Amino acid sequence: MTSNLVVDAVPVWLDGYLDWLATQRRAAALTLENYRRDLMRLQRLAEGRDPAVLTAAEIRRFVGRMHGEGLGGRSIARCLSAWRGLYRWLIRHHGLKHNPVDGIRAPKSPTILPRVLSPDQAGLLLDGVADSLLDVRDLAMFELFYSSGLRLAELTGLDVGGGLDLVEGMVTVIGKRGKTRAVPVGGKALEAVRAWLAVREQVPAAATNAALFVTRVGQRMSQGAVRSRLALRARAAGLGLHVHPHMLRHSFASHILQSSGDLRAVQELLGHASIRSTQVYTHLDFQHLAKVYDAAHPRAKK
């Protein structure tokens, strides 16, 4: 690579790579934000030097520095993944000869399993009476969330008359990297969504907004608003724990896997590109089986 990609300490390569990710890989806005942060960390550690001059030994020292600064293994692994992708892009488009990040691994960190609701807790959250217009909306949102394992951005991106087929009982969403997938919708969720659609027009200005789920003033629900309403509903249900939207997706996956044992089906339903992302739920399933064993086996009891 003959051109200097750092001009006046500004990483010119950063915008070029992020633009390529956005246009060619269709990376989501949150993904781009994470990549920018991790690549700016490389820029800081390299003290503004051109990435082309960095060596594998220096990358290893950067890993050591990040670990010494308290960054966990998962975060370091994410940084290395972003850096590795950057160098692959530089090799392909700017003539760089080698990737100094290849073969470098992050320190191991303990596996943190996602928190899930039990079926009984999910029932407490969703079986409450909807006393107001907003309660009807919230129940429809969270039933659909739990029924179909959607991501938060997929839920808030749904429009009236687009994506949700109440006759077929299917919802079609655009997930990460612009990938489309169709997921079944359960009977309880269909019932809750129909109830919301029956009263949705009572919300001021809702008729002028295409969003399926709208605020009290008719604007599309933001992700922050969904988080806030879910936490409020969990407190009202007396669950005694903080419930965030992704916990409903985790619960969906765990409960489906416990009932079916079909990891591939869960992968398809979640829209995971790799089965490795789905395998974390097998550990949750094992924990469930271990609890049943401890409670039921006569030689397991203390």
N, C-alpha and C positions, 0 to 999 in steps of 0.2 A: 504494500500500500504506500504509494508515494505522496499522496496529498495529506496535508496537515488538517486533521479534523477538529482541532481545537484552536479557536481564534479568540485572542484576548481573554483567555480562561473561560470562555463560553463553550460548552460542549455541543458543537455543531452537529456531531453525529447523533446526539440524543433525539433531536426533532426529526431527523431523517429516518431513524429506526422506528420511532413511535408512529410516524406517518405511514411507514410501510406496514406496521402491525395493524393500524386502523383500516387501511385500504385493502391490503392483500390478505390479512388474516382475519379481518373483521372482529378484532378484539373489542370487547365491551369497554365502556368508559371507565368503570371501576378497575378493570384489568390494566388499562393504560395508565391510570393513576398509580397503581401499585408498581408497574414497571418503571415509571418515571422516578418514583421514590428510591427504588433499589438501584437504578442506574446512576442517580445523583450521588448515592452513597459510594459507588465506584469512583465517581469523579472526585469526591472529597478525599477518599483514601489515596487516590493516585496523585493528589495535589495538582489537579488540572492538566496532567500530562496526557498526551495522545494515547488512546488505548492500544495503538499498534506497537508501542514500545514496551508494554508491560509483559513480564515473564511469568511463567507458572510459579516460580519461587515467590514472586511478589504477591500473586493472587493468594498463595498459601499464607503469607504474612498478613494479608488483609483479613483472611478468615480468622486467624489468631487474634487480630485486633478487635474484630467484631465480637468474638467470643469473650474476650477480656472486657469489653464494654457492656457485657451483660445480655447480648443478643442470643436468643435461644436457637437450638439446632434447626427447628422448622423455619425460622425467619432467615437464618443463614442459608439454608438449602434453597429457599425462594430467591434470595439474592443471586446465588450461584446459577440458578436456572435462568434468571433474567440476563446475567452477564454472558452465560454460554450462548444464549440466543442472539445476543448482540454480536458476538464474535462470529457466529455462523453467517449472520447478515453481512458483516464486514468482509468475510472470506468470499462470499458469493458476489457481492456488489462493489467491493473496493479493493479486491486483489490481495487481501491479507493472506499470509501463507500458513499460519497455524492458529489453533485455538488454545490459549494458555489455561483455559478453565477446564478443558477436558481431563477427566480422571481425578479431579479434585472434589472431595466430598465434605459435607458439613459434619460437625460433631453430632453424635447421636443424642437424641433427647427422648425422654419417656413418652410413650404413646398416650395421648389424651383422647379418650373416647368421647364422642358427642353425647350430650345429655338428651335424654328422651323422656316423654311422658309415658306413664303406664296406660293401658287401655282404660282403666278406671279414671285416671286423671284426665284423659282426653274426654271421657264422658262428662265429667264434672264441668269441664271448660265449655263444652258445646251443647249440653242439655238444658242450659238455663233458659228461662222465658225471655222473649224479646218484647220489652215493654214500650219501646220507643222506635221511631223511624231509624235512628242511628243504630239501635240494637239489632234491628232486622238486617241492616247493611252489614254490621260486624259479624253477625252469625253466618251470613252468606259467605263473607270473605274467608272466615276461619274454617268453615265446613269445607269449602272448596280447596283451601290450602292443605288441610289434613287429608282430604279424600284423594287428592291427585298428586301430592308431593311437589307442588310448584315451588320455584324460587320466588323470592319477594319481588324482584323486578318483573318476573313473568306475570305475577298476579296483578300488580299495579298497571301493567301494560295492556291488560285485556280491555276490549271495547264491546259495547252493545252491538249485537248482530255480527260480531267478528271473533272467531276463535272458539266460542262456546256453543255447542250443539246440544240443546236440551232434549231434542227428540232422540238422537242417537246416544246421548249420555257420554259425550266426549268433549274434551277441551284441547285445542291446538295452540301451542305457544311457540315463540321464537326464543330459544335459549342462548347459551354461550356460543360465540363465534357464528351467530346467525343461523344456528341449526334449528330446524323445525321438528317438533315431535308432538304426537297425539297421545293423550292419556285418558283413560276412563274416568268418569265422574260417578261417584256413588249416589244411591238413592237419597240419603239424607242431605247431601250437598245440592242435588238437583232441586229438592223441595225447598231448601233455604234460598237458593238463587231465584227460583220462581216467585217466592214470597217477596224478595227484594225488588224484583222487576215490577211487581204489581203496585209497589208504592214509590218507586224511584222518581216518578214524575212529580211527586209532591215536594221534592227538594227544589228550592229556587234555582233557576238557570240550568237545571240538569238536562233539560231538553236540548240545550245548545252545546252540550259536551258529549263527545262520543265515548268517554270512559265508562266502563261498566260500574266501577265503584267510585263514587264522588263524595266530596265533603259536604258539610251542611250548607255551604254556599254554592255548590254545584261545580267545584273544581275537581280535577282528577286527584285521587288520594295519593299523597306522597309516601315514600317508603317510611319516613320518620313517623308520619301519622298512623300508619298501620302498626308499627312497633308500639307506639304509645297506646293505641286502643287495645291491642292484645294484652299488654301488661296490665291495663286497667281491668280488663275482663278476667284475667287470671286472679287478680287480687279480690275481685268481687265474688269469684267462685270459691275463694278460700283455699287455693292450692298451696299457699305458703312458700312459693318459689317464683323466681323471675322467669317468665316464659317469653322467649323471643321468637320471631317468625321462623327462623331456620330450625328451631326445635320441633315445629310441626312437621317440617320436611323430614327431619331425622326420625321422628316418631312414625310417620307414614312408612318409611323404608324399613325400620326395625320391625314393625308389626306385620308388614307384608312378608318379610323374610321369616319371621317366627312361624307364620301360618303356612307358608308355601315351601320354604327351603330352596326357592329358585333364585339363585343369585343373579343369573343372567337376566331374568325378567325384571328384577329390581333395578339392575343397571339400565335397562331400556326405559323403564318408567321414570327414573331420575334424570335420564339424559346424560349419564356419565360417558365420557369418551373412552375411559379406561376402566377395566374391571377392578383395577387396584384401588380406585377411589371408592368403589362399592364394598370392598372387602372389609372395611372397618365395621360394617354392620354385622358381619359374622362373629366378631368379638362381642358385640352387644348381645347377640343371640346366645352365645356361649355363656355369658354372664347370667342370662335368664335361666338357661338349663341348669347351671350350677346352683342357683338359688332353689330351684325346684328339687334338685337332688338333695341339697342340704336339709330341706324341710321334710322330705318324704322318706329318704333311705334310712332304715333303722340303725345302720352302723355309722351313719354320718352325724347323728344327733349326739350332742355332748351329754 
